[in-house]
Amino acid sequence: PVAVMNLCDVYQNNVYEILSDKKQISSISAEDVLVVYEVDLEDENAVHVICTNALVDPDVTISPNELLGDRDLFGYPFLTSFDANLSCKEIWDYIWVQVRRFMDKDDDDKRDDRLGILRIRALDPKGKPRLAFRDEENDEVDASILPANSNKPLSNYLGSECGKQYMLLRLEWTRHVEEASSSIVFDEERFSEVEDHSSLFSAIKQQQASKKETKGVTLDECFDTFTRPERLDEDNMWYCSNCKTHVRALKTMELWRLPNVLVLHLKRFEFKNTYRREKLETFVDCPLEGLDMNKYCAANDPKYKKDIVDDSVPATYDLFGVTNHYGRMGFGHYTAFARRWNEHTLSKEWVLFDDANVRTVGNGLGGPGEERVVTPAAYVLFYRRRVFS
């Protein structure tokens, strides 16, 4: 139900804000990481919890006044809720169920191993350990750690009003027991994995189909940028053997020789942050026929030797295949356009390959009842040389 869907802004592996329905869409940046959690936050009889994940050294002692905040966090946080009358042991087991899917292996009979790999720490709103679980019989116990074997209800520690504000729990993971061949092994990268709904791909296709392509770039512009000289920055200086020092050298990428089959991989992903690799949907206008690569071949430059280049073989290419990608980095759907070819001939008829669906789509120019072969989803381009060398 929509009533239990909560849209959250996740920043630096923590819940930065739970967005209200009155939030202006214009205030949300394209680079914000938005995550939806299915939790009924209006239930006044439940304790609502924000859980973060941290990778820690089990031998390092944390002082009560230490500001933990976002330190050592990884993966996506999550929201959950439970009855305040549950015992601490039941709550510990409940949280384990929420994260169990991230384990590479987990033995139901090895709860002690679970306790060795995970401890759950309560935090106050400032990010400091919350000494909520004081044990009068044992003052040496860290009072901010949820007692995983205690049968006392949580409300006994936090009071009857504990459901009126969010409880912050930091799930502290350690690799310590892995070295002892533990029955439990976790993979921290799996904490950042998400599963896309099947409707995402059709929505992306519709969005791409409706986009105007006037703001795109040409393939020639891509090559011009790729071969343009670039001055290295301070973090990537080159050691000059003559100067005996690191200098900001001028780097140039050049194509030396051209193959009979040219495969071009378009850069469709840009690193933004830990959670986001931005998908670049820019339309790249690629010619179906007559791509001239002569001007990009360094061996054709008069300043280089000419004996390795056959001037009788023009560097003209025709497109025969396109791989398309719909989705995001690490997950998505692929389709392909292709047409028959050999060294001497090239068919005019294009075919779409979409899983088990294979059908002809015309000449690839997008006429009435046909599809365009080159779209913003184009990811890898396959060209054949018009005259083989």
N, C-alpha and C positions, 0 to 999 in steps of 0.2 A: 504493500500500500504506500501511496505517496506520503502519508502522514509519518511514516517511520524512515523515510529516506532523508539523510542528512548530508548536505554538500559541504565539504571541508576544504580549506586551503592548506595544503601541506608544504611546509618550508623547512629545510634543513632537517629532514627526517622526523619532524614533529608536526602536530596539528597547530597551525598558526592561528586559524580562525574557523569557527563553525558559521557558515554563511546563513543569514536569515532570508526569508522570502522577500523582504523589502530591500535587499542589497541591489544596488544599481549594477546592471551588467557592464556598463561603461567603466566601472571602477575595477573590473577584473582584467588583468593583463593577459596577453596571449601566452606569456611565459609562465603564468601561474600553474601550479600543479593542483588540480582539483580531483578529489576522491570522494565517492559516495559511500556512506556506511548505512546499513539497515539496522537502526536502533531506535526504539521508542523513547525519546528523551523527555516526553511529557509524563511518563510513569513516575509518580511521586513515591511509590513504594519500592523503587529500585535504586540501587547505587549505580551511577553512570561513571564510567571509567575511560580515561584516555591512556592507552598503553604505548610506550615507545620501546625500541630495542637497542641495547648497547652491548658492545663487545668489550669485556673487561678482563683484567688480570685478577684471578681469585686471591692472590697473595698480597694485593695492595689494599690497605685499610683506608676506608673513607670516613673522614671525621664528620660529626653532626652538623658543623657549620660550613661544610664544603659546598660550594656552588657547583652543582653538576650540570644543570641546564641541558644544552644540546651536546655535551661532550661525549665522544665515543659512539654516537648514535649511528645506526645504519638501517636500511630497509624502510618500508612503509610502516607508519604507526597504525593503530586501529582503535575504534570505539567499540565498547561493549557495555553491557549492564547485567546486574544480577541482584538477587534478593539479599538484603542486608542481614537477614537471619541465617544465611548460609554460614557454615563454619569456615574457618581459614583454610582448612584442608580441602574442603569442597570447592572453595574459590580458586585455590591453587590448581586443582585438577581441572576445573572449568576453563581456566586460562590456557592450560596446556592443550586442551582440545582445540582451542582457537589457533594455536601455532603448530600443531602436530603435523600438518600437511607440509611444513617446511623441512621436516626431518628426512634425511636420506634413508634412515632406518630407525625403527622404534619398537622395542620389545615391551609388550603390555605387562610382563611380569617383573620388569626392572625399574620400579619407581625410584629406587635409590640412585640409579644412574641419572634419572631425570633431575633429581635434586642436586646431583653433582654438576650438572651442566647448566642449570638455570636457577637463579634466585630472583625474587620479585621484591623490589624496593619501593616504598611509598615516598613521594616527594610532596613538598609544600608548593604553593603557587609561585614561589620565587625560584624553585628548582633545587632547593636544599633538601636533604633527607628529612622526612617527617617521622618523628619518634612516636609513632602511633601504637606500636605493639610492645609496650613496656612489660617486662616480666619481673615481678617483685621477687620471685624466687631466684632469679639469676640475672644480676645486673650486668654481667659481661656480654650478654646477648645483644646484638645490634638491633635496637628497637625500631629501626626503619624497615627491617626485612620482614615480609609476611611469613609468619610461622607455618610452614608447609604441613606440619603434622598436628597442628592444634585443632581440637574439636570445639573450641570456643567460637560462638557466632561473631561475625565481624562487628555487629552493633555493640557488642560488649566492649570493644576497644574504641570505636569511633563515636559511640553514643547514638541515641535514637534519631537525631537530626542529620545523620550522615548522608541521607539521600538528597539533601537540598543543595549540594554543590558537587562539582566534578571531583572525582578522586584521580590523582595522577600516579600511575604505576610505571616504573622503569624496569623492564625485563632485562636482567643482566646475564649475558651468555658468556660461557668460558669454554675454551677448547681443551681445558686441562685434562679431562677424563678420556679424550680421544686417544691420547698417547698410551693409555692403559687398555686399549682395545675395548672401549665401551660398547654396550649394545645400542647406543644412541649416537648418531652422527648428524649434525646439522650443517647446512650449506647457506652461508649468509647471503649469497647472491639470490637465492630463492625468495628471500624476504622482500625483494624489489620486483618480483615478477607479478604481473597482473594478467587476467584473462579477459580478452575482448569478447563482447557479445557478437553473435553472428550478424546482427542487424547493422553493425558498424560498417561493414564493407559495402553494403548497398547504399548506405548514407553517403559514404565517401565518393562512390561512383556518381551519385546524383549531384553532389557538390562540385565535383570536377567537371561534369558535363555542363553545368550551368555557369561555370566560370568563363569570363571573357579572356581570350588569349592575346589581347592587344598589348598586355603588359609583360609578355614573355621576352625571351632572348632567342637569338639565332645560334645555331651550332657554330657558325663562324665566330661569333662573339665569344663563345666558350673557349674556342681554340686560341683566340687572341689573348684572352685573360690567362690561359694556361701557359702560354709561351712568353708572356710579358716578364721582363727582368724584375726581380724582387730583392729589395735590400733587407738582409737579415736583421732581426731585432737584437736587443741586448741579451736576451736569454738563449739565442741560437747562434752566437758568434763562431766564426771559422778560424782555425789556427793557420796562420800564414807562415810557411817554412822560411820565407825570405826575411820577413819582419820579426820573426820569433815572438809573435804575440797574437792574441785573438783579435780579430777585426770583424766589423760588420760588412761582410763580403756581399757582392751582388750575385744572386743565384738566378740561373736561367734554365728552364726546362726546354729541351728541343727534341723533336722527332728526327732520328738519324736515317732510318730506312723504313719503307712502308711495305706491309705484307699484302698478300693477295686477298686475305680475309681480315678485315679491320673490325675489331670489337671495341666499342666505346661504352664505358661505364660512367653514367652521369652521377654526380655527387648529389644524392637526394636527402642526406641526413647531416644535420649540424649539431654538434655537442653544445648543450646549454648548461646543464648541471647534472647532478647525479641521477635525478629522476627524469630528465627530459633530453631526448635527442630529437630535435625539431625536424619534422618531415618537411622538405622543401617541395612545394607543389608548383614551382615555376614552370610554365610551358616553354619547352625548348623546341624551336621550329627547326626540324631536320628535313632536308630534301630527300624525297623518295628516290630521285635519280639525279646523277650529275654532281655529286659532292667532289669538289676540286681540292685535293690535298697537296698540290705542288708547292704552294707558298708556305706550307708548314713543315716541309721536309728540309732539314738542315743540310743534307748531302747535296741538295740542288743549289746551295749558295756558292757563288763563284770563288769565295775564299777557301772552300774546301776542295779536296781532290774530287775529280769528276769520273775517275775510272771505275767506280763501283756503281754508277747510275746509268741505266739504259734509257737514253732519251726517247727511244722509239716506243717505250711503254708509258703511256700517260697515267698520271695518278688520279684517275677519275673513278669514282665509286658509286654503286647503286645499292640501295637498302633492300635487304631480303628478310630481315627478322627484327622483331622488337619484343623485349620482355617488359611487361608492365607490373607494377607493384601497387597494391592498395592496402593501406593500414599504417603501421608505425614500425619503428625499429625493433627487431627481434620477433615480430609477429605480424602476420598479414596474409594477403592472398595474391597469388601470381597468376597472370594470364600471358598469352603470347600471340603475336601476329607473325605469320611467315608466308613465304611464297616459294614455289619450286625454282631451282636454279642449278646450273652447272657451269663449266668454264666457258660455254659458248652461248647459252641462252638464259633468259630470265622471264618467268611467267608474269603476266599482268594481274593475275587473279590472286588476291590475298585470302588467307584462311585464319580464323580466330580459334585458338585452343584455350578452353576454359574448363579445366578438369576433364570430365567425360563429354562435355559439350564441344563439338567441333563443327564449324560451319563456315561457308564462304561469305566474304563481306565486300566483294566488289574490288574496285581498283585502288582502294585505300585512301581516296580523296574526300570521302564523306559526302557523296552525292545522295539524292533521294533514296531512302531505303537502304543506305549503305553506312558503314562506319569509317571514321578516320583512324588510320593506323597510328599516327603520331598524336599523342594526347599528353596532358600534364602527368599522366601515370607512367609514361615511358621511363624505363630504368636502365636497360642495357640495349644498345643498338648494334646490329650486325650488318656490315657492308661487305660487298664483294667488288673486287677490282674489275672494271669493265674489260680490260685486256690483261690476262695473267702474265706475270713476268717469269 
